Amino acid sequence: MRSTVMKNLHTLNLLPILALASLFIKISGSISLRPVLTGPDMAYLSSRVVFQCIAPDSSLPVTYELMGDGGVLIDTVADLQGDQPASFNLKVTASSEGSYHCKATTGRSTGVSDSINLSVVTPPSNTRVTSEPFPPVAYEGSRVVLSCSVTKGSHLSYTWFFNRKAVTSLTSPLLLLTANKLVMSNVAPEHAGYYSCIAWSRAQDTRFSSSSEVQVTVKVYVSKPRISFYISKEGASHRGNVTCWSTRGSPPVNISLLLDDKEVGSVTATESLAAWFPVAMEPGLDMGVARCRLTTEVQELMSEPVTLEVVPVGGDVKVEVEYLYRADSKMVAAMLSCQISRGTFPYVSWLLNDSVLPSETHEDSHIQPVLSHYALTDRRRTLVLAKLSPEESGYYRCRSRDSYDDSGPWVESAAVLVRVTDCNLCSMPRATSTTETPPKVFMNTIEVISIAFCCLLLLMLAVGVGCVCKMFDDKQGHAHIATTNPTPDALPLSALMSQSGGEQDDTDWDSVGF
């Protein structure tokens, strides 16, 4: 009896130990079950994906369950062989996006894997470029924004092209790339061209959609219009023509001519920035004040006024000569200018020794070398002798007439002698720059008076200095005599007697101080 009781007490003492051991075994089994879930985090819509779950070193059998958001059971797979992953094949739909995890169960042990967030990617389609403003036409300095838009698509990236070259922040620092937009905050003419974009996404692979090209037009503000006029002769009558133009800007522009503030003509220029208007014009008459007005959708500008008056050529005509020297003072060229006192449209002709030089059949607009050593500039008003030799010596004259009247009278200048000798071509005593006019031989009246006055002043100064020196020398001579010849009061009587011994007996003794 006693032994039975002792045995029961011993059994009761072992029960807590057995219970703790059983609990430890259960806890150890549950902790050691650590399933691992693998699979994609991004997948295209309507594609198929595979998730795999495995619990290494787990006892068999193992049951794997793929769970979705909110603990929703998606599928169950049993592993009867051991260390074999369970595969879950899914077709991706719009509702497939979310969090997934795997739960593994073996016997009384259960483990849960980490989660995988699956994003459903919609590939891009129907990509196009939109603009603000629309259409993409803007003036320089304004803001233009291009957007790469798609009908469908998610998780997209964008690549822009300008004239079929990829745009990056390095190649195009003035273009700002942000999200699906390309921003030109201060558009310039060099931004004009063709733009396109590609929208693309990357999941299992890369899928993209390209847009068509869109032309961006950058308009330039027009500059202040200019105005000029010309006259031509047709038979016995004359006809005028006024030209209005601008040097910068983008057409189309509307150009109008105003005569005494009244519009007399208007033209829409679509391919250029110039227009021509016929007007009545007669030499010697004031036909009014003309101005050009240039209008665009954002600007209205006026030219400076010009008086439509044609002054016939007349008055005095003269030739001025200027010689040009090198740095070593050697004469290298000569410029002859034809000075015309009046005339709106003069035509100038040059003569050397009464022979026309150069040929009048050559017209020039700015500068035209007729021969290798002649050149005409300033609308033929300046003749340049680019090569000097004794053969270029002679009498030069210019003559002028109205350019619109070929049969009009000439007004001629007096002949001017241009003498070129071997001595002229030698070095001069004084260096003269190539643009310096040589000293003139003749002096005007003011120069002569100035030189004469300076000479007179120098002469007076020399005379004054001579007089002062003379007076100074006289004072020094008197002082020397006074020191070498003492006064009679200081001399003894014997000295006076001996000094006057050679004099006559009737000497006035009062003169010696007695």
MIGU-670485 format. One line per 5 residues: their letters; for each residue z, y, x of C-alpha. Coordinates in steps of 0.5 Angstrom, whole numbers, always signed. Last residue first. Layout:
<recs>
a	Z Y X; ...
</recs>
This chain:
<recs>
fgvsd	-101 +344 +178; -104 +338 +174; -110 +336 +178; -115 +341 +173; -111 +347 +174
wdtdd	-113 +346 +182; -120 +349 +180; -124 +348 +186; -127 +354 +189; -126 +351 +196
qeggs	-131 +346 +195; -129 +338 +195; -129 +334 +201; -122 +335 +201; -120 +333 +194
qsmla	-118 +326 +195; -114 +328 +202; -111 +333 +198; -109 +329 +193; -106 +324 +197
slpla	-102 +329 +201; -99 +331 +195; -97 +325 +193; -100 +321 +187; -96 +319 +180
dptpn	-98 +325 +177; -105 +324 +178; -106 +318 +174; -106 +311 +177; -114 +308 +178
ttaih	-114 +301 +178; -110 +299 +172; -113 +305 +168; -120 +302 +170; -119 +295 +168
ahgqk	-117 +297 +161; -123 +302 +160; -127 +296 +162; -124 +291 +157; -125 +296 +151
ddfmk	-132 +296 +152; -133 +288 +152; -130 +288 +145; -134 +293 +143; -140 +290 +145
cvcgv	-138 +283 +142; -137 +286 +135; -144 +289 +136; -147 +283 +137; -143 +279 +132
gvalm	-146 +284 +127; -153 +284 +129; -153 +276 +129; -150 +277 +121; -155 +282 +120
llllc	-161 +277 +122; -158 +271 +118; -158 +275 +112; -165 +277 +113; -167 +270 +114
cfais	-163 +268 +108; -166 +273 +104; -173 +272 +106; -173 +264 +104; -170 +266 +97
iveit	-176 +271 +96; -181 +266 +98; -178 +260 +94; -177 +265 +88; -185 +267 +89
nmfvk	-187 +260 +88; -189 +255 +95; -196 +252 +96; -196 +246 +100; -192 +241 +96
pptet	-188 +236 +99; -190 +229 +97; -188 +226 +90; -183 +220 +91; -185 +214 +87
tstar	-186 +210 +94; -181 +213 +97; -182 +218 +103; -180 +218 +110; -181 +224 +114
pmscl	-186 +225 +120; -191 +221 +116; -194 +215 +118; -202 +214 +118; -206 +214 +112
ncdtv	-207 +221 +111; -209 +221 +119; -215 +216 +117; -217 +221 +112; -216 +221 +104
rvlva	-218 +228 +101; -217 +228 +93; -220 +235 +91; -219 +236 +84; -225 +239 +79
asevw	-223 +243 +73; -222 +239 +67; -227 +238 +61; -227 +238 +54; -232 +233 +51
pgsdd	-236 +235 +44; -236 +229 +39; -242 +224 +38; -237 +218 +39; -232 +221 +34
ysdrs	-226 +217 +32; -224 +218 +40; -224 +225 +39; -226 +228 +46; -223 +228 +53
rcryy	-226 +230 +60; -223 +228 +67; -225 +231 +74; -224 +228 +81; -227 +231 +87
gseep	-228 +227 +93; -224 +222 +98; -224 +215 +95; -229 +213 +101; -224 +215 +106
slkal	-219 +210 +104; -214 +209 +99; -213 +202 +95; -209 +203 +88; -213 +209 +86
vltrr	-209 +209 +79; -212 +213 +74; -208 +216 +68; -210 +218 +61; -214 +212 +60
rdtla	-209 +210 +54; -203 +210 +59; -206 +206 +64; -213 +205 +68; -213 +202 +74
yhslv	-218 +202 +80; -218 +199 +87; -220 +192 +85; -225 +195 +79; -224 +196 +72
pqihs	-216 +194 +72; -214 +195 +65; -207 +197 +63; -205 +198 +56; -210 +198 +50
dehte	-216 +198 +55; -223 +200 +53; -229 +198 +58; -236 +201 +56; -234 +207 +59
splvs	-235 +205 +66; -230 +207 +71; -232 +213 +74; -237 +217 +71; -241 +221 +76
dnllw	-240 +228 +77; -236 +227 +84; -232 +222 +81; -231 +223 +74; -226 +220 +69
svypf	-226 +219 +61; -221 +220 +56; -221 +219 +49; -216 +223 +45; -213 +221 +38
tgrsi	-208 +227 +36; -211 +232 +41; -207 +238 +44; -206 +241 +51; -209 +235 +55
qcslm	-206 +233 +62; -210 +228 +65; -206 +224 +70; -208 +222 +77; -204 +217 +81
aavmk	-205 +216 +88; -204 +210 +93; -202 +207 +100; -200 +213 +104; -195 +211 +110
sdary	-188 +214 +110; -185 +207 +113; -182 +206 +106; -189 +206 +103; -192 +212 +100
lyeve	-195 +214 +93; -199 +221 +92; -199 +225 +86; -205 +228 +83; -205 +233 +76
vkvdg	-211 +234 +73; -212 +239 +68; -215 +240 +60; -214 +246 +57; -215 +247 +49
gvpvv	-218 +242 +45; -218 +235 +42; -218 +235 +34; -211 +235 +31; -210 +229 +26
eltvp	-205 +231 +21; -201 +225 +17; -194 +227 +18; -190 +221 +20; -183 +220 +16
esmle	-178 +214 +20; -179 +208 +16; -175 +206 +10; -171 +199 +9; -169 +195 +3
qvett	-165 +189 +4; -163 +182 +0; -169 +180 -4; -173 +183 +1; -176 +190 +1
lrcra	-180 +194 +6; -181 +202 +5; -186 +206 +10; -186 +213 +10; -192 +218 +10
vgmdl	-191 +226 +10; -197 +230 +7; -205 +230 +8; -204 +236 +13; -211 +238 +15
gpema	-215 +239 +22; -218 +233 +22; -219 +230 +14; -215 +224 +11; -215 +220 +5
vpfwa	-211 +214 +5; -213 +206 +6; -206 +202 +7; -205 +196 +12; -199 +191 +11
alset	-195 +188 +17; -189 +183 +17; -194 +177 +17; -195 +170 +12; -193 +172 +5
atvsg	-194 +180 +6; -193 +183 -1; -197 +189 -2; -195 +196 -5; -199 +203 -5
vekdd	-199 +210 -7; -191 +210 -8; -189 +218 -8; -184 +221 -3; -189 +225 +0
lllsi	-194 +219 +1; -190 +213 +0; -193 +206 +3; -190 +200 +0; -189 +193 +4
nvpps	-186 +187 +0; -183 +182 +4; -184 +174 +5; -183 +173 +10; -178 +173 +15
grtsw	-176 +178 +20; -177 +182 +26; -182 +187 +29; -184 +190 +22; -190 +193 +20
ctvng	-193 +199 +16; -200 +201 +18; -204 +207 +15; -211 +208 +15; -215 +214 +14
rhsag	-223 +215 +13; -227 +221 +15; -234 +223 +12; -241 +225 +15; -243 +218 +17
eksiy	-236 +214 +17; -231 +217 +22; -225 +213 +23; -217 +216 +23; -211 +212 +25
fsirp	-204 +212 +22; -197 +209 +25; -191 +207 +21; -185 +202 +23; -180 +198 +19
ksvyv	-173 +197 +21; -172 +190 +22; -172 +184 +18; -166 +180 +17; -168 +173 +19
kvtvq	-168 +167 +14; -166 +160 +16; -169 +154 +13; -166 +147 +12; -171 +142 +11
vesss	-168 +135 +8; -169 +129 +11; -168 +122 +7; -162 +119 +7; -160 +112 +10
sfrtd	-155 +107 +8; -151 +102 +12; -148 +95 +13; -144 +93 +19; -141 +86 +19
qarsw	-135 +82 +16; -132 +89 +15; -136 +95 +17; -138 +101 +13; -144 +106 +14
aicsy	-147 +112 +11; -153 +115 +15; -155 +122 +15; -161 +127 +15; -163 +134 +17
ygahe	-169 +137 +19; -170 +144 +22; -167 +151 +22; -161 +151 +26; -164 +155 +32
pavns	-165 +161 +27; -157 +162 +27; -152 +160 +22; -145 +162 +22; -141 +157 +19
mvlkn	-145 +151 +20; -141 +145 +17; -144 +138 +17; -140 +134 +11; -138 +127 +10
atlll	-131 +127 +14; -131 +133 +18; -137 +135 +23; -137 +142 +25; -144 +145 +28
lpstl	-144 +150 +34; -142 +145 +39; -148 +141 +38; -149 +136 +44; -142 +135 +45
stvak	-139 +135 +38; -144 +130 +36; -151 +130 +32; -156 +124 +33; -163 +126 +34
rnffw	-168 +126 +28; -169 +133 +28; -162 +134 +27; -158 +127 +25; -152 +126 +22
tyslh	-147 +119 +23; -142 +118 +17; -137 +113 +16; -135 +110 +10; -129 +106 +7
sgktv	-132 +106 +0; -139 +106 -3; -143 +108 -9; -148 +113 -11; -147 +116 -4
scslv	-147 +123 -1; -148 +126 +6; -146 +133 +5; -149 +140 +8; -145 +146 +8
vrsge	-149 +153 +10; -145 +159 +12; -148 +166 +13; -150 +169 +20; -157 +168 +19
yavpp	-160 +168 +12; -160 +162 +8; -164 +157 +5; -161 +150 +3; -164 +150 -4
fpest	-158 +149 -6; -153 +153 -2; -149 +149 -1; -153 +143 +1; -154 +135 -1
vrtns	-156 +130 +3; -157 +123 +0; -155 +116 +0; -157 +111 -5; -152 +105 -3
pptvv	-146 +105 +1; -142 +98 +2; -136 +97 -3; -130 +95 +1; -124 +91 -2
slnis	-118 +92 +2; -113 +86 +4; -106 +87 +6; -103 +81 +9; -96 +80 +8
dsvgt	-91 +76 +13; -90 +69 +11; -85 +66 +7; -81 +59 +8; -78 +54 +4
srgtt	-73 +48 +5; -71 +43 +0; -76 +38 +1; -82 +42 +5; -84 +48 +2
akchy	-89 +54 +5; -90 +60 +1; -96 +65 +3; -97 +72 +3; -102 +77 +0
sgess	-102 +84 -1; -108 +88 -5; -115 +89 -7; -118 +83 -10; -118 +87 -17
atvkl	-125 +89 -15; -127 +82 -14; -127 +78 -7; -129 +71 -8; -123 +67 -5
nfsap	-122 +60 -1; -115 +58 +1; -114 +54 +7; -108 +50 +8; -107 +49 +16
qdgql	-106 +42 +18; -100 +41 +22; -98 +35 +18; -102 +30 +15; -100 +31 +7
davtd	-101 +38 +7; -101 +40 +0; -105 +47 -3; -103 +51 -8; -107 +57 -11
ilvgg	-106 +64 -14; -99 +65 -16; -97 +72 -18; -91 +74 -14; -92 +81 -16
dgmle	-98 +82 -11; -101 +76 -9; -98 +69 -7; -102 +63 -4; -97 +57 -4
ytvpl	-97 +52 +1; -93 +45 +0; -91 +41 +6; -90 +33 +6; -88 +32 +11
ssdpa	-83 +35 +16; -85 +42 +19; -87 +43 +26; -91 +49 +25; -92 +52 +18
icqfv	-99 +53 +16; -103 +58 +12; -110 +60 +12; -114 +65 +8; -121 +65 +7
vrssl	-126 +70 +4; -132 +70 +0; -136 +76 -2; -137 +80 -8; -134 +86 -6
yamdp	-134 +87 +2; -128 +84 +6; -122 +88 +10; -116 +85 +12; -118 +78 +14
gtlvp	-114 +72 +14; -108 +69 +17; -102 +67 +14; -96 +64 +18; -91 +59 +15
rlsis	-84 +59 +18; -79 +53 +16; -74 +53 +21; -69 +57 +17; -70 +53 +11
gsiki	-68 +46 +15; -62 +49 +19; -59 +52 +12; -60 +45 +9; -57 +42 +15
flsal	-51 +47 +16; -49 +45 +9; -49 +38 +10; -45 +39 +16; -40 +43 +12
alipl	-39 +38 +7; -38 +33 +12; -33 +37 +15; -30 +38 +8; -30 +31 +6
lnlth	-27 +28 +13; -19 +30 +11; -20 +27 +4; -22 +20 +8; -16 +20 +12
lnkmv	-12 +21 +6; -15 +16 +3; -14 +11 +9; -7 +13 +9; -6 +11 +2
tsrm	-9 +5 +3; -5 +3 +9; +2 +5 +5; +0 +0 +0
</recs>
